[in-house]
């Protein structure tokens, strides 16, 4: 029902859009439940770099950051991908594919049921470190899957191809706002009726010490980092590997609220849960508040001011 458009309802441009599921791989949290626990307990996921993170003799950049485990692990056979093709794939492609599957399962949607449907994929990505690593192996090491495995634009296409999706498929690069713009593009596509269900989110893996060094010299980890605020008010900019995918659906508002209430868990946004107690009678319409969280002190202050303003506007709209 989340993907169905009822012709008797209001126009698509006015129809509600619901975040019905999500998957994530974040520093210290391998899934949304673990991430919520991390936030609730106030734990810091910033750690020393694992010994194998940087090769011997690597540039002396930051040695602390946000790291995800098993970034090189991938069940290629599960997705019907040959081992030699999986080896040529950017780990970002692998992560997005895995997280797309997890997000759909989290939404109680059987991924294979979307084959040939108008399901779109919108992914924000800005890094190409794996392509650089492959280039260093030389032209003789290139194979038939090197091009598709290392092109950033294929990150979204890989999901569409493997799942057999028939909707738009695009990778967005607008710098640090890439994930947010990808979600916006997904919402616009849903409202235009191009898609009935969409996967949207972002991925960023920094695999090279040179990447860390360049950003460190620039003096701004906001583009791809996490921000930790010390008790003395100073900031510590650190590097993070993150991915988040969201499954979106559109439908008639009353039926949509019923659909959400029937689910054991629906996610309104990162780390916010709507549980089965929220029935159509008491489940209010919600807006998705997305914070960029880039890491710049000025940007963080602006977002801290903007969020309450949006909440006040929402309360005024409800009343």
C-alpha positions in Angstrom: 0.0 0.0 0.0 2.9 2.3 0.7 3.8 2.4 -3.0 0.3 2.7 -4.4 -1.3 5.9 -5.6 -5.0 6.1 -5.3 -6.4 8.2 -8.2 -9.3 9.4 -6.0 -6.9 11.1 -3.6 -5.4 14.5 -3.9 -2.9 15.3 -6.6 0.5 13.5 -6.4 2.1 16.9 -5.6 0.0 17.1 -2.4 0.2 13.4 -1.4 2.0 12.4 1.8 5.4 10.7 1.7 6.5 8.4 4.5 9.9 7.1 5.5 8.9 3.5 6.0 12.2 1.8 6.6 16.0 2.3 6.9 19.3 0.6 7.1 22.7 2.0 8.2 26.3 1.2 8.8 27.8 3.8 11.0 30.9 4.0 13.3 30.0 1.9 16.3 26.6 0.9 14.9 25.9 -1.8 12.3 22.2 -1.2 12.1 19.5 1.4 13.1 18.8 -0.3 16.4 22.5 -0.3 17.4 22.7 3.4 16.3 19.7 4.3 18.5 21.3 2.5 21.4 24.6 4.4 20.9 22.8 7.7 20.9 20.6 6.9 23.9 23.7 5.9 25.9 25.7 8.9 24.8 28.6 6.7 23.6 31.4 8.2 21.5 32.1 6.1 18.4 35.3 8.0 17.6 38.3 5.6 18.1 41.9 5.2 17.3 42.5 4.0 13.8 42.8 0.2 13.5 46.4 -0.9 12.9 45.6 -2.1 9.4 43.9 1.2 8.5 46.9 3.0 7.1 49.8 1.2 5.3 53.3 1.5 6.6 54.9 4.9 5.7 51.5 6.5 5.1 51.2 10.3 5.5 51.1 11.4 9.1 47.5 12.5 9.2 44.8 12.2 11.9 44.9 8.9 13.6 41.5 9.0 15.2 38.1 8.8 13.5 34.9 7.0 12.9 35.4 3.6 11.4 33.1 0.8 10.3 34.0 -2.8 10.5 34.3 -5.3 7.6 34.2 -2.8 4.9 35.9 -5.3 2.7 33.4 -8.1 3.4 30.6 -8.7 0.9 28.4 -11.7 0.2 28.6 -11.6 -3.6 26.9 -15.0 -4.1 23.8 -13.7 -2.2 23.3 -11.0 -4.9 24.3 -13.3 -7.8 27.5 -11.5 -8.4 30.6 -13.4 -9.6 33.7 -13.2 -7.3 35.8 -11.5 -10.0 33.2 -8.8 -10.6 32.7 -8.2 -6.8 36.5 -7.7 -6.5 36.3 -4.9 -9.1 33.4 -3.2 -7.3 33.9 -0.1 -5.2 33.1 -1.0 -1.6 30.6 1.9 -1.8 28.6 -0.1 -4.4 28.7 -3.1 -2.2 27.5 -1.2 0.9 24.7 0.6 -0.9 23.5 -2.7 -2.3 23.5 -4.4 1.2 21.9 -1.4 2.9 19.2 -1.0 0.2 18.2 -4.7 0.9 18.2 -4.0 4.7 16.1 -0.8 4.3 13.5 -2.7 2.3 13.4 -5.6 4.8 13.1 -3.0 7.6 10.1 -1.6 5.7 8.6 -5.1 5.6 9.0 -5.0 1.8 10.3 -8.2 0.1 13.1 -6.8 -2.2 12.4 -9.2 -5.0 8.7 -8.1 -5.1 9.9 -4.7 -6.6 11.3 -6.2 -9.8 10.1 -4.3 -12.8 8.2 -1.8 -10.7 8.6 2.0 -10.7 11.1 2.0 -7.8 13.8 4.6 -7.9 17.3 4.8 -6.4 18.8 8.1 -5.4 22.2 8.0 -3.7 24.5 10.8 -2.6 28.3 10.1 -3.0 31.4 12.2 -3.3 34.4 9.9 -3.0 36.3 7.9 -5.6 39.2 6.5 -3.5 38.7 2.9 -4.7 39.1 4.0 -8.3 42.4 5.6 -7.4 43.5 2.4 -5.7 42.6 0.4 -8.8 44.5 2.9 -11.1 47.7 2.3 -9.0 47.6 -1.3 -10.1 48.2 -0.2 -13.7 46.4 -0.8 -16.9 47.4 -4.4 -17.1 45.3 -5.1 -13.9 42.1 -3.7 -15.5 39.4 -6.2 -16.4 36.0 -6.2 -18.0 34.3 -5.1 -14.8 36.8 -2.3 -13.8 34.9 0.5 -15.5 31.5 -0.3 -14.0 33.1 -1.2 -10.7 34.8 2.1 -10.1 32.5 4.7 -11.7 30.7 6.7 -9.0 27.6 7.0 -11.1 27.1 3.3 -11.1 26.6 3.2 -7.3 22.8 3.8 -7.7 22.7 1.8 -11.0 24.1 -1.3 -9.3 21.1 -1.4 -6.9 18.6 -0.9 -9.8 20.3 -3.6 -11.9 20.6 -6.3 -9.2 17.1 -5.8 -7.9 15.6 -5.3 -11.4 14.1 -1.9 -10.6 12.4 0.1 -13.3 12.4 3.6 -11.8 15.0 6.5 -12.0 18.5 5.6 -10.9 21.0 8.3 -10.2 24.0 9.2 -8.1 24.1 12.7 -6.7 27.2 14.8 -6.0 26.6 18.2 -4.4 29.5 17.9 -1.9 28.6 17.6 1.7 24.9 17.9 1.0 24.8 15.0 -1.4 22.7 12.7 0.8 20.2 15.4 1.6 19.8 16.3 -2.1 19.4 12.7 -3.0 16.5 12.4 -0.5 15.0 15.6 -1.9 15.3 14.2 -5.5 13.5 11.0 -4.3 10.7 13.0 -2.8 10.3 15.1 -5.9 10.2 12.0 -8.1 7.5 10.4 -5.9 5.4 13.6 -6.0 5.7 13.7 -9.8 4.5 10.2 -10.1 7.7 8.9 -11.7 8.2 6.4 -8.8 5.9 4.7 -6.4 8.7 3.6 -4.0 12.2 5.1 -3.7 15.5 4.2 -2.0 17.4 7.2 -1.0 20.5 8.0 1.1 24.2 8.3 0.9 27.6 6.6 1.1 31.1 7.8 1.8 34.2 5.6 2.3 37.5 7.3 2.6 40.1 4.6 1.8 43.2 6.7 1.2 45.5 8.4 3.7 46.0 11.1 1.1 42.3 12.0 1.3 42.6 12.5 5.0 45.8 14.5 4.6 44.3 16.8 2.0 41.2 17.6 4.1 43.4 18.0 7.1 45.4 20.6 5.3 42.3 22.3 4.1 41.3 22.6 7.8 37.7 21.4 7.3 36.5 17.9 8.1 33.0 19.1 7.6 32.7 17.7 4.1 33.1 14.1 5.1 33.5 14.0 8.8 32.0 13.7 12.2 32.1 16.5 14.8 32.9 15.8 18.5 32.4 18.7 20.9 34.7 18.7 24.0 33.5 19.9 27.3 35.7 23.0 27.0 33.9 24.1 23.9 36.7 23.2 21.4 35.9 21.0 18.5 37.7 17.8 17.2 37.1 17.2 13.6 37.5 13.5 12.6 36.9 11.3 9.6 33.9 9.1 9.3 32.7 6.3 7.1 28.9 6.3 6.9 26.0 5.1 4.8 22.2 5.5 5.2 19.4 4.3 2.9 15.8 5.1 3.3 12.8 3.3 1.8 10.1 5.8 0.9 6.5 5.2 -0.1 3.5 7.3 -1.0 -0.2 6.8 -0.5 -3.5 8.3 0.7 -3.0 9.9 4.1 -5.6 7.9 6.1 -4.5 4.6 4.7 -0.9 5.5 5.0 -1.2 6.2 8.7 -3.0 2.9 9.1 -0.2 1.2 7.2 2.4 2.7 9.5 0.4 1.9 12.6 0.2 -1.8 11.6 4.0 -2.0 11.4 6.0 -2.9 14.5 8.4 -0.2 13.7 8.5 2.7 11.3 11.2 5.3 11.2 10.3 9.0 10.8 13.9 9.9 10.6 17.3 8.8 11.8 17.0 7.5 15.4 13.3 8.4 15.8 10.8 5.6 16.0 7.1 5.4 15.4 5.8 2.3 17.2 2.5 0.4 16.9 0.9 2.5 19.6 0.6 5.4 17.2 -2.8 4.5 15.7 -4.5 6.6 13.0 -6.4 8.4 15.8 -3.4 9.7 17.6 -0.6 9.6 15.0 0.1 13.1 13.9 1.4 14.0 10.5 5.2 14.5 10.7 7.8 16.4 8.7 11.2 15.0 8.2 13.9 17.2 9.8 17.3 16.4 8.3 20.4 18.0 9.8 23.4 18.2 7.6 25.8 17.7 10.5 28.8 18.6 8.3 31.1 19.5 11.2 31.7 23.2 10.7 31.1 25.2 13.9 29.2 28.0 12.1 27.1 25.5 10.2 26.3 23.6 13.5 25.1 26.8 15.1 22.9 27.6 12.2 21.3 24.2 12.3 20.8 24.5 16.0 18.8 27.7 15.4 16.9 26.4 12.4 15.6 23.2 13.9 13.5 24.9 16.7 12.2 27.4 14.1 11.0 24.5 11.9 9.4 22.8 14.9 7.5 26.0 15.9 6.3 26.3 12.3 5.2 22.7 12.3 3.2 23.2 15.5 1.6 26.3 14.2 0.7 24.4 11.0 -0.9 21.6 13.0 -3.0 24.0 15.1 
